[in-house]
Amino acid sequence: MLEDSIYVRVILIDFTKAFDIADHTVLMSKLAELQLPGNIYSWVGSFLTARQQVCHFSGEVSMLKSFNLGFVQGSGLGPPLFLVLAQDLNTLSRNSELIKFADDLTLLVPENSDVSVATEFYKQDWANDNSMIINLTKSKEIILYNSRAILISIPDPIYGIERISSAKLLGVYIQGNFSCDVHFKHITYYCFKSKTSYT
């Protein structure tokens, strides 16, 4: 994208409790569209249906409580099921790109996009249709640019979204100018901390 644009706006989209409030009815309807073998479809439905949980605190255990939303935390099915839920969440412009990894959604909008970054970001209709809530507080923006380029003007941030200079994405810190110093400092800190804990 930076070959054709001076900068690329990156929005790290966060949905409030994405794994906890996923609607099973919406998910099963999207799974049906994938034309999975009937036994696989039924197995996923059985996995999601009539689940119960308890709360354990200070030696006390609560009564069983049924729940019909969300995915089991730490289960192998959670991330792929969320991707199925988000399969129809796409960009409006061919110039933009939406990268999906489990519930981490990253929107890339180049400077020369024919659709504004705000229009691309506010997927309120999709969120409402899928019983999801965009978390404006945790969603962030970072501007990527070629370190050799001169940024004459930086666009105004999206209303309600904090603009940051570096962000942790899938375990790696990225910076607007593609420098690695924040990531290296992070690794060095934890290496030092690990070393001192053994001495």
C-alpha positions as protocol buffer text, in pm:
chain_id: "A"
residue {
  index: 1
  type: MET
  ca { x: 0 y: 0 z: 0 }
}
residue {
  index: 2
  type: LEU
  ca { x: 285 y: 236 z: 78 }
}
residue {
  index: 3
  type: GLU
  ca { x: 413 y: 204 z: -276 }
}
residue {
  index: 4
  type: ASP
  ca { x: 112 y: 407 z: -390 }
}
residue {
  index: 5
  type: SER
  ca { x: 35 y: 610 z: -76 }
}
residue {
  index: 6
  type: ILE
  ca { x: 233 y: 830 z: 160 }
}
residue {
  index: 7
  type: TYR
  ca { x: 68 y: 669 z: 462 }
}
residue {
  index: 8
  type: VAL
  ca { x: -166 y: 388 z: 561 }
}
residue {
  index: 9
  type: ARG
  ca { x: -408 y: 426 z: 848 }
}
residue {
  index: 10
  type: VAL
  ca { x: -432 y: 114 z: 1062 }
}
residue {
  index: 11
  type: ILE
  ca { x: -728 y: 66 z: 1293 }
}
residue {
  index: 12
  type: LEU
  ca { x: -704 y: -207 z: 1555 }
}
residue {
  index: 13
  type: ILE
  ca { x: -1070 y: -294 z: 1604 }
}
residue {
  index: 14
  type: ASP
  ca { x: -1185 y: -428 z: 1939 }
}
residue {
  index: 15
  type: PHE
  ca { x: -1525 y: -578 z: 2005 }
}
residue {
  index: 16
  type: THR
  ca { x: -1649 y: -577 z: 2365 }
}
residue {
  index: 17
  type: LYS
  ca { x: -1621 y: -931 z: 2506 }
}
residue {
  index: 18
  type: ALA
  ca { x: -1621 y: -1071 z: 2153 }
}
residue {
  index: 19
  type: PHE
  ca { x: -1588 y: -1435 z: 2262 }
}
residue {
  index: 20
  type: ASP
  ca { x: -1836 y: -1398 z: 2547 }
}
residue {
  index: 21
  type: ILE
  ca { x: -2135 y: -1244 z: 2370 }
}
residue {
  index: 22
  type: ALA
  ca { x: -2123 y: -1417 z: 2030 }
}
residue {
  index: 23
  type: ASP
  ca { x: -2479 y: -1508 z: 1933 }
}
residue {
  index: 24
  type: HIS
  ca { x: -2517 y: -1882 z: 1868 }
}
residue {
  index: 25
  type: THR
  ca { x: -2821 y: -1835 z: 1643 }
}
residue {
  index: 26
  type: VAL
  ca { x: -2635 y: -1593 z: 1417 }
}
residue {
  index: 27
  type: LEU
  ca { x: -2330 y: -1820 z: 1411 }
}
residue {
  index: 28
  type: MET
  ca { x: -2528 y: -2134 z: 1324 }
}
residue {
  index: 29
  type: SER
  ca { x: -2702 y: -1953 z: 1037 }
}
residue {
  index: 30
  type: LYS
  ca { x: -2361 y: -1857 z: 897 }
}
residue {
  index: 31
  type: LEU
  ca { x: -2230 y: -2210 z: 943 }
}
residue {
  index: 32
  type: ALA
  ca { x: -2531 y: -2336 z: 746 }
}
residue {
  index: 33
  type: GLU
  ca { x: -2425 y: -2115 z: 454 }
}
residue {
  index: 34
  type: LEU
  ca { x: -2087 y: -2294 z: 443 }
}
residue {
  index: 35
  type: GLN
  ca { x: -2260 y: -2619 z: 344 }
}
residue {
  index: 36
  type: LEU
  ca { x: -2067 y: -2824 z: 597 }
}
residue {
  index: 37
  type: PRO
  ca { x: -2140 y: -3198 z: 623 }
}
residue {
  index: 38
  type: GLY
  ca { x: -2449 y: -3244 z: 838 }
}
residue {
  index: 39
  type: ASN
  ca { x: -2266 y: -3430 z: 1115 }
}
residue {
  index: 40
  type: ILE
  ca { x: -2010 y: -3147 z: 1151 }
}
residue {
  index: 41
  type: TYR
  ca { x: -2285 y: -2884 z: 1162 }
}
residue {
  index: 42
  type: SER
  ca { x: -2475 y: -3086 z: 1425 }
}
residue {
  index: 43
  type: TRP
  ca { x: -2158 y: -3146 z: 1627 }
}
residue {
  index: 44
  type: VAL
  ca { x: -2082 y: -2771 z: 1647 }
}
residue {
  index: 45
  type: GLY
  ca { x: -2444 y: -2704 z: 1740 }
}
residue {
  index: 46
  type: SER
  ca { x: -2424 y: -2965 z: 2014 }
}
residue {
  index: 47
  type: PHE
  ca { x: -2096 y: -2814 z: 2137 }
}
residue {
  index: 48
  type: LEU
  ca { x: -2262 y: -2473 z: 2175 }
}
residue {
  index: 49
  type: THR
  ca { x: -2599 y: -2586 z: 2311 }
}
residue {
  index: 50
  type: ALA
  ca { x: -2701 y: -2626 z: 2676 }
}
residue {
  index: 51
  type: ARG
  ca { x: -2361 y: -2539 z: 2822 }
}
residue {
  index: 52
  type: GLN
  ca { x: -2336 y: -2468 z: 3192 }
}
residue {
  index: 53
  type: GLN
  ca { x: -2079 y: -2299 z: 3411 }
}
residue {
  index: 54
  type: VAL
  ca { x: -2002 y: -2234 z: 3775 }
}
residue {
  index: 55
  type: CYS
  ca { x: -1804 y: -1969 z: 3955 }
}
residue {
  index: 56
  type: HIS
  ca { x: -1538 y: -2082 z: 4203 }
}
residue {
  index: 57
  type: PHE
  ca { x: -1416 y: -1820 z: 4453 }
}
residue {
  index: 58
  type: SER
  ca { x: -1252 y: -1852 z: 4796 }
}
residue {
  index: 59
  type: GLY
  ca { x: -1342 y: -2218 z: 4824 }
}
residue {
  index: 60
  type: GLU
  ca { x: -1707 y: -2155 z: 4740 }
}
residue {
  index: 61
  type: VAL
  ca { x: -1875 y: -2285 z: 4424 }
}
residue {
  index: 62
  type: SER
  ca { x: -2185 y: -2123 z: 4277 }
}
residue {
  index: 63
  type: MET
  ca { x: -2487 y: -2306 z: 4140 }
}
residue {
  index: 64
  type: LEU
  ca { x: -2478 y: -2424 z: 3779 }
}
residue {
  index: 65
  type: LYS
  ca { x: -2585 y: -2153 z: 3537 }
}
residue {
  index: 66
  type: SER
  ca { x: -2677 y: -2216 z: 3175 }
}
residue {
  index: 67
  type: PHE
  ca { x: -2560 y: -1978 z: 2903 }
}
residue {
  index: 68
  type: ASN
  ca { x: -2644 y: -1949 z: 2535 }
}
residue {
  index: 69
  type: LEU
  ca { x: -2393 y: -1688 z: 2421 }
}
residue {
  index: 70
  type: GLY
  ca { x: -2021 y: -1695 z: 2348 }
}
residue {
  index: 71
  type: PHE
  ca { x: -1759 y: -1962 z: 2309 }
}
residue {
  index: 72
  type: VAL
  ca { x: -1575 y: -2165 z: 2571 }
}
residue {
  index: 73
  type: GLN
  ca { x: -1261 y: -1971 z: 2662 }
}
residue {
  index: 74
  type: GLY
  ca { x: -947 y: -2157 z: 2560 }
}
residue {
  index: 75
  type: SER
  ca { x: -1131 y: -2403 z: 2339 }
}
residue {
  index: 76
  type: GLY
  ca { x: -986 y: -2491 z: 2000 }
}
residue {
  index: 77
  type: LEU
  ca { x: -1317 y: -2403 z: 1835 }
}
residue {
  index: 78
  type: GLY
  ca { x: -1344 y: -2048 z: 1968 }
}
residue {
  index: 79
  type: PRO
  ca { x: -1112 y: -1865 z: 1723 }
}
residue {
  index: 80
  type: PRO
  ca { x: -1235 y: -2039 z: 1404 }
}
residue {
  index: 81
  type: LEU
  ca { x: -1599 y: -1994 z: 1509 }
}
residue {
  index: 82
  type: PHE
  ca { x: -1541 y: -1622 z: 1555 }
}
residue {
  index: 83
  type: LEU
  ca { x: -1388 y: -1608 z: 1205 }
}
residue {
  index: 84
  type: VAL
  ca { x: -1703 y: -1773 z: 1070 }
}
residue {
  index: 85
  type: LEU
  ca { x: -1907 y: -1509 z: 1253 }
}
residue {
  index: 86
  type: ALA
  ca { x: -1695 y: -1233 z: 1095 }
}
residue {
  index: 87
  type: GLN
  ca { x: -1681 y: -1387 z: 746 }
}
residue {
  index: 88
  type: ASP
  ca { x: -1918 y: -1126 z: 600 }
}
residue {
  index: 89
  type: LEU
  ca { x: -1742 y: -831 z: 764 }
}
residue {
  index: 90
  type: ASN
  ca { x: -1556 y: -676 z: 470 }
}
residue {
  index: 91
  type: THR
  ca { x: -1419 y: -344 z: 355 }
}
residue {
  index: 92
  type: LEU
  ca { x: -1622 y: -108 z: 138 }
}
residue {
  index: 93
  type: SER
  ca { x: -1326 y: -10 z: -79 }
}
residue {
  index: 94
  type: ARG
  ca { x: -1107 y: -239 z: -289 }
}
residue {
  index: 95
  type: ASN
  ca { x: -814 y: -25 z: -176 }
}
residue {
  index: 96
  type: SER
  ca { x: -864 y: -112 z: 191 }
}
residue {
  index: 97
  type: GLU
  ca { x: -800 y: -443 z: 363 }
}
residue {
  index: 98
  type: LEU
  ca { x: -936 y: -613 z: 672 }
}
residue {
  index: 99
  type: ILE
  ca { x: -707 y: -869 z: 833 }
}
residue {
  index: 100
  type: LYS
  ca { x: -881 y: -1119 z: 1060 }
}
residue {
  index: 101
  type: PHE
  ca { x: -710 y: -1340 z: 1316 }
}
residue {
  index: 102
  type: ALA
  ca { x: -950 y: -1487 z: 1573 }
}
residue {
  index: 103
  type: ASP
  ca { x: -1111 y: -1179 z: 1732 }
}
residue {
  index: 104
  type: ASP
  ca { x: -824 y: -947 z: 1635 }
}
residue {
  index: 105
  type: LEU
  ca { x: -944 y: -739 z: 1341 }
}
residue {
  index: 106
  type: THR
  ca { x: -707 y: -494 z: 1176 }
}
residue {
  index: 107
  type: LEU
  ca { x: -831 y: -245 z: 917 }
}
residue {
  index: 108
  type: LEU
  ca { x: -580 y: -93 z: 673 }
}
residue {
  index: 109
  type: VAL
  ca { x: -690 y: 214 z: 476 }
}
residue {
  index: 110
  type: PRO
  ca { x: -435 y: 379 z: 244 }
}
residue {
  index: 111
  type: GLU
  ca { x: -416 y: 754 z: 189 }
}
residue {
  index: 112
  type: ASN
  ca { x: -558 y: 722 z: -163 }
}
residue {
  index: 113
  type: SER
  ca { x: -863 y: 513 z: -65 }
}
residue {
  index: 114
  type: ASP
  ca { x: -1192 y: 612 z: -227 }
}
residue {
  index: 115
  type: VAL
  ca { x: -1372 y: 547 z: 104 }
}
residue {
  index: 116
  type: SER
  ca { x: -1286 y: 739 z: 420 }
}
residue {
  index: 117
  type: VAL
  ca { x: -1135 y: 557 z: 715 }
}
residue {
  index: 118
  type: ALA
  ca { x: -1427 y: 661 z: 936 }
}
residue {
  index: 119
  type: THR
  ca { x: -1678 y: 510 z: 694 }
}
residue {
  index: 120
  type: GLU
  ca { x: -1472 y: 190 z: 676 }
}
residue {
  index: 121
  type: PHE
  ca { x: -1439 y: 170 z: 1053 }
}
residue {
  index: 122
  type: TYR
  ca { x: -1792 y: 229 z: 1168 }
}
residue {
  index: 123
  type: LYS
  ca { x: -1939 y: -112 z: 1099 }
}
residue {
  index: 124
  type: GLN
  ca { x: -2232 y: -34 z: 1325 }
}
residue {
  index: 125
  type: ASP
  ca { x: -2487 y: -204 z: 1099 }
}
residue {
  index: 126
  type: TRP
  ca { x: -2278 y: -522 z: 1092 }
}
residue {
  index: 127
  type: ALA
  ca { x: -2224 y: -506 z: 1468 }
}
residue {
  index: 128
  type: ASN
  ca { x: -2597 y: -461 z: 1533 }
}
residue {
  index: 129
  type: ASP
  ca { x: -2694 y: -742 z: 1295 }
}
residue {
  index: 130
  type: ASN
  ca { x: -2449 y: -976 z: 1466 }
}
residue {
  index: 131
  type: SER
  ca { x: -2516 y: -871 z: 1827 }
}
residue {
  index: 132
  type: MET
  ca { x: -2162 y: -737 z: 1866 }
}
residue {
  index: 133
  type: ILE
  ca { x: -2046 y: -411 z: 2023 }
}
residue {
  index: 134
  type: ILE
  ca { x: -1749 y: -208 z: 1893 }
}
residue {
  index: 135
  type: ASN
  ca { x: -1535 y: -102 z: 2189 }
}
residue {
  index: 136
  type: LEU
  ca { x: -1423 y: 253 z: 2105 }
}
residue {
  index: 137
  type: THR
  ca { x: -1208 y: 277 z: 2417 }
}
residue {
  index: 138
  type: LYS
  ca { x: -992 y: -23 z: 2324 }
}
residue {
  index: 139
  type: SER
  ca { x: -991 y: 32 z: 1947 }
}
residue {
  index: 140
  type: LYS
  ca { x: -677 y: 223 z: 1844 }
}
residue {
  index: 141
  type: GLU
  ca { x: -528 y: 388 z: 1535 }
}
residue {
  index: 142
  type: ILE
  ca { x: -170 y: 391 z: 1418 }
}
residue {
  index: 143
  type: ILE
  ca { x: -40 y: 555 z: 1100 }
}
residue {
  index: 144
  type: LEU
  ca { x: 218 y: 358 z: 903 }
}
residue {
  index: 145
  type: TYR
  ca { x: 447 y: 553 z: 675 }
}
residue {
  index: 146
  type: ASN
  ca { x: 771 y: 513 z: 489 }
}
residue {
  index: 147
  type: SER
  ca { x: 1050 y: 654 z: 708 }
}
residue {
  index: 148
  type: ARG
  ca { x: 1195 y: 824 z: 398 }
}
residue {
  index: 149
  type: ALA
  ca { x: 865 y: 995 z: 320 }
}
residue {
  index: 150
  type: ILE
  ca { x: 782 y: 1344 z: 438 }
}
residue {
  index: 151
  type: LEU
  ca { x: 443 y: 1362 z: 607 }
}
residue {
  index: 152
  type: ILE
  ca { x: 318 y: 1703 z: 494 }
}
residue {
  index: 153
  type: SER
  ca { x: -19 y: 1662 z: 659 }
}
residue {
  index: 154
  type: ILE
  ca { x: -150 y: 1400 z: 898 }
}
residue {
  index: 155
  type: PRO
  ca { x: -523 y: 1333 z: 881 }
}
residue {
  index: 156
  type: ASP
  ca { x: -739 y: 1403 z: 1183 }
}
residue {
  index: 157
  type: PRO
  ca { x: -804 y: 1099 z: 1400 }
}
residue {
  index: 158
  type: ILE
  ca { x: -1140 y: 925 z: 1396 }
}
residue {
  index: 159
  type: TYR
  ca { x: -1367 y: 1072 z: 1661 }
}
residue {
  index: 160
  type: GLY
  ca { x: -1348 y: 864 z: 1976 }
}
residue {
  index: 161
  type: ILE
  ca { x: -1048 y: 654 z: 1867 }
}
residue {
  index: 162
  type: GLU
  ca { x: -709 y: 713 z: 2030 }
}
residue {
  index: 163
  type: ARG
  ca { x: -415 y: 750 z: 1793 }
}
residue {
  index: 164
  type: ILE
  ca { x: -98 y: 585 z: 1918 }
}
residue {
  index: 165
  type: SER
  ca { x: 261 y: 568 z: 1791 }
}
residue {
  index: 166
  type: SER
  ca { x: 309 y: 195 z: 1854 }
}
residue {
  index: 167
  type: ALA
  ca { x: 82 y: -101 z: 1909 }
}
residue {
  index: 168
  type: LYS
  ca { x: 110 y: -465 z: 2005 }
}
residue {
  index: 169
  type: LEU
  ca { x: -37 y: -683 z: 1733 }
}
residue {
  index: 170
  type: LEU
  ca { x: -29 y: -1061 z: 1774 }
}
residue {
  index: 171
  type: GLY
  ca { x: 264 y: -1038 z: 2014 }
}
residue {
  index: 172
  type: VAL
  ca { x: 475 y: -798 z: 1807 }
}
residue {
  index: 173
  type: TYR
  ca { x: 503 y: -423 z: 1865 }
}
residue {
  index: 174
  type: ILE
  ca { x: 463 y: -226 z: 1543 }
}
residue {
  index: 175
  type: GLN
  ca { x: 552 y: 140 z: 1499 }
}
residue {
  index: 176
  type: GLY
  ca { x: 442 y: 393 z: 1242 }
}
residue {
  index: 177
  type: ASN
  ca { x: 788 y: 426 z: 1090 }
}
residue {
  index: 178
  type: PHE
  ca { x: 854 y: 48 z: 1099 }
}
residue {
  index: 179
  type: SER
  ca { x: 1127 y: 89 z: 1359 }
}
residue {
  index: 180
  type: CYS
  ca { x: 1174 y: -208 z: 1593 }
}
residue {
  index: 181
  type: ASP
  ca { x: 1307 y: -31 z: 1902 }
}
residue {
  index: 182
  type: VAL
  ca { x: 983 y: -58 z: 2105 }
}
residue {
  index: 183
  type: HIS
  ca { x: 964 y: -432 z: 2035 }
}
residue {
  index: 184
  type: PHE
  ca { x: 1333 y: -481 z: 2116 }
}
residue {
  index: 185
  type: LYS
  ca { x: 1294 y: -289 z: 2444 }
}
residue {
  index: 186
  type: HIS
  ca { x: 998 y: -509 z: 2532 }
}
residue {
  index: 187
  type: ILE
  ca { x: 1194 y: -830 z: 2461 }
}
residue {
  index: 188
  type: THR
  ca { x: 1505 y: -703 z: 2643 }
}
residue {
  index: 189
  type: TYR
  ca { x: 1298 y: -609 z: 2948 }
}
residue {
  index: 190
  type: TYR
  ca { x: 1143 y: -955 z: 2975 }
}
residue {
  index: 191
  type: CYS
  ca { x: 1476 y: -1128 z: 2913 }
}
residue {
  index: 192
  type: PHE
  ca { x: 1633 y: -921 z: 3191 }
}
residue {
  index: 193
  type: LYS
  ca { x: 1335 y: -985 z: 3420 }
}
residue {
  index: 194
  type: SER
  ca { x: 1355 y: -1360 z: 3350 }
}
residue {
  index: 195
  type: LYS
  ca { x: 1729 y: -1364 z: 3416 }
}
residue {
  index: 196
  type: THR
  ca { x: 1702 y: -1181 z: 3748 }
}
residue {
  index: 197
  type: SER
  ca { x: 1422 y: -1411 z: 3869 }
}
residue {
  index: 198
  type: TYR
  ca { x: 1659 y: -1709 z: 3846 }
}
residue {
  index: 199
  type: THR
  ca { x: 1954 y: -1548 z: 4029 }
}
